[in-house]
Amino acid sequence: MSRRHLTLPHVWMLTDERQGEAMWDAIARLPKGAGVIVRHYSLPLAQRLRMALRIRANGRFVAFAGTENEARRAGAQAVYGASRRGGDLPRLYPVHNRREIRAAERAGAALLLLSPVFPTRSHPGARTLGPHRFAHLAAFARAPVIALGGMTSVRFRRLQRLGAQGWAGIDVWAV
């Protein structure tokens, strides 16, 4: 399926080593149509590929952190992170400011994950955007913007009025 005919999820879960085996329960609880971004950067590639294939076999939309070739080997429908331009898979880019938004859009971003909107356990003490800065950056972006960082469905409803076209999280899916 070509990139322009593929509907990307509006709700995402990012994998993280801190989740441990509880990650599988969290994936099972995701709402229908949600996507999973497979990161687990500390794992060897072969283990990350197996993880992505297992998630995909369970019917989830998968974005894989790596190259397009690795994403294809993982059975993923999208690539996550700054990867070389080219290829057919949609690219999801993490962004934090105007410069990164423009660079991601020049590289062909299909979705921008703008963060951190609110305080988050994965980046304790990090400076957050807050709703107003988020709205300013979302208005600047041409690609669809997914809110990331301390997100919940309630916070998303507020940010939706400010330009968020979806939301993503790590810890929010934990029990």
HELIX and SHEET records of a PDB file:
HELIX    1   1 ARG A    3  HIS A    5  5                                   3    
HELIX    2   2 GLU A   17  GLN A   19  5                                   3    
HELIX    3   3 ALA A   22  ARG A   29  1                                   8    
HELIX    4   4 LEU A   45  ALA A   57  1                                  13    
HELIX    5   5 GLU A   68  ARG A   73  1                                   6    
HELIX    6   6 ARG A   98  ARG A  106  1                                   9    
HELIX    7   7 GLY A  130  PHE A  140  1                                  11    
HELIX    8   8 SER A  153  GLN A  160  1                                   8    
HELIX    9   9 ASP A  171  TRP A  173  5                                   3    
SHEET    1   A 9 VAL A  11  LEU A  14  0                                        
SHEET    2   A 9 GLY A  35  VAL A  38  1                                        
SHEET    3   A 9 PHE A  61  ALA A  65  1                                        
SHEET    4   A 9 ALA A  78  TYR A  80  1                                        
SHEET    5   A 9 ARG A  91  VAL A  95  1                                        
SHEET    6   A 9 ALA A 109  LEU A 114  1                                        
SHEET    7   A 9 VAL A 145  LEU A 148  1                                        
SHEET    8   A 9 GLY A 166  GLY A 169  1                                        
SHEET    9   A 9 VAL A  11  LEU A  14  1                                        
END                                                                             
